[in-house]
Each structure stands twice: as C-alpha cells, then as structure tokens.
C-alpha cells in the first residue's frame, strides 16, 4: 500500500538532507514519539504502533527512511519537487501489504499527514533561525 502527501515547505533536496536527521525525527513528525538511539544513519524510534530500528539514506532529491525490522517493511521518502513545482515536497510512504486493517491504515495516514504538517511548520522555524544568524564570509583561499 502506498500513501502520499505534498507539503508546501519550499525546501531544496539539500535542505532536506541537511536538516532532517534521525536524531530530530520527533521534531519533524508528531507521530514519532521519540528517538531512543542514534548513530550516524541508524537509530531507533518509537511511534504509536511500536519501537523500531530506523535507517536513513540520502537519495536523489531528498532522503529515504526504512524500518528494516518492521513486520510490513515500512519505508518512506521525502523528496523536493523540481523548482517548477513552487517548492513542494513529496512524502511517499509504503508498506508491503495490499490491504491493511482500517485502524492501522488510519495510523499510517496520520503518519504521512504529520510529516506534511511538520515539514510545513518546521522549515519556517528553521528558516527564521537561520535568518537571525550572522552571515559568515568565506576567507580568500591562498594556496
């Protein structure tokens, strides 16, 4: 089963790859209750339907997460659309089942919707913080 959402986040692929990390997943998605461990591109997270190992992979135009120990092989990608799409970010979540229990399907839909909301709100917060910091100039390179 596949679920999609489109966030009006105005984030570039580089923004997604730089600011969304395993350690801060709960700040971006309300369905993720906490991250209990993180080391590089691997960690563990808790959500309303359990605790899972989570892996992060940098992909073209964004990031991809997998829950390798999940019963239904859950995974999701967050990718920036081309500039012509006015700053849209796509959330694409899949599980390896054609049919789901309605309650579980609702939880997955909420997960995708929470990512949409988190991307729209979180990027505004980060952008405001970046705008407050002084811009640093690069020193000339003398080789």
C-alpha positions in Angstrom: 0.0 0.0 0.0 1.2 3.5 -0.8 0.3 6.8 0.8 1.3 10.2 -0.4 1.2 13.8 0.8 2.5 17.1 -0.7 3.9 19.7 1.7 4.2 23.4 0.8 7.6 23.5 2.5 9.9 25.3 -0.1 12.8 23.0 0.9 15.5 22.0 -1.5 17.0 18.5 -1.6 20.0 19.9 0.3 17.8 21.4 3.0 16.0 18.0 3.5 19.3 16.2 3.6 20.9 18.7 6.0 18.2 19.3 8.5 16.2 16.1 8.8 18.3 13.6 10.6 17.4 10.5 12.7 18.2 12.4 16.0 15.5 15.0 15.3 12.7 12.9 13.7 10.3 13.6 16.5 10.7 17.4 15.9 9.5 16.9 12.3 6.7 14.3 12.7 4.3 14.2 15.6 3.6 10.5 15.0 7.2 9.8 16.1 7.1 9.9 19.8 10.9 9.7 20.5 14.2 8.7 19.1 15.9 6.5 21.7 19.2 5.9 20.0 21.1 7.3 17.0 24.5 6.6 15.5 25.2 8.0 12.0 22.5 6.8 9.6 21.0 4.3 12.1 18.9 4.6 15.2 15.7 3.5 16.9 12.4 5.3 17.2 9.1 4.9 18.9 5.7 5.6 17.4 2.2 4.7 18.3 2.4 1.2 16.8 5.8 0.2 18.3 9.5 0.7 18.5 11.7 0.1 15.5 15.2 0.3 14.2 15.3 3.1 11.6 17.8 3.7 8.8 18.4 6.9 6.8 19.7 7.0 3.3 20.5 10.1 1.2 18.7 9.7 -2.2 18.4 11.9 -5.3 16.3 15.0 -4.4 15.9 14.1 -0.7 16.0 11.4 2.0 14.7 7.8 2.5 13.9 6.1 5.7 13.4 2.3 6.3 12.2 0.4 9.3 14.0 -2.9 8.5 12.6 -4.9 11.4 9.0 -3.8 10.7 6.5 -6.6 10.0 5.3 -4.8 6.9 8.6 -3.4 5.7 7.6 0.2 6.2 9.6 2.9 4.4 9.1 6.5 3.4 10.8 9.1 1.3 10.8 12.8 1.5 11.8 14.5 -1.8 11.9 18.0 -3.1 10.0 18.6 -6.3 11.6 20.4 -9.2 11.8 24.2 -8.9 8.9 24.5 -11.4 6.6 22.9 -8.8 6.8 26.0 -6.5 8.6 24.5 -3.5 6.5 21.4 -3.0 7.9 18.4 -1.0 6.5 14.9 -1.5 6.1 12.4 1.3 5.7 8.8 0.0 5.2 6.0 2.4 4.9 2.3 1.5 4.2 -1.0 3.3 4.3 -4.4 1.6 0.6 -5.2 2.1 -2.2 -4.6 -0.4 -4.8 -4.4 2.3 -4.4 -3.1 5.9 -6.5 -3.2 9.0 -8.5 0.0 8.9 -7.1 1.2 12.2 -3.5 0.6 11.1 -4.2 2.3 7.8 -5.5 5.4 9.7 -2.3 5.4 11.7 -0.2 5.4 8.6 -2.3 8.1 7.0 -1.8 10.2 10.2 1.9 9.5 10.0 2.1 10.9 6.4 -0.2 13.9 7.4 2.0 14.6 10.4 5.1 14.7 8.1 3.3 17.2 5.9 2.5 19.4 8.8 5.9 19.0 10.3 7.7 19.9 7.1 5.5 23.0 6.5 5.9 24.2 10.1 9.4 23.0 10.8 11.0 24.6 7.8 9.5 28.0 8.7 11.0 27.7 12.2 14.5 26.7 10.9 14.5 29.4 8.2 13.7 32.0 10.8 16.6 30.8 13.0 19.0 30.8 10.0 17.9 34.4 9.1 18.8 35.6 12.6 22.3 34.3 12.5 25.0 36.5 11.0 26.1 35.6 7.5 29.7 34.4 7.5 32.0 35.3 4.7 34.5 32.8 3.4 38.1 33.9 3.7 40.0 34.0 0.4 41.9 30.9 -0.3 45.6 31.3 -0.6 47.2 28.1 -1.7 
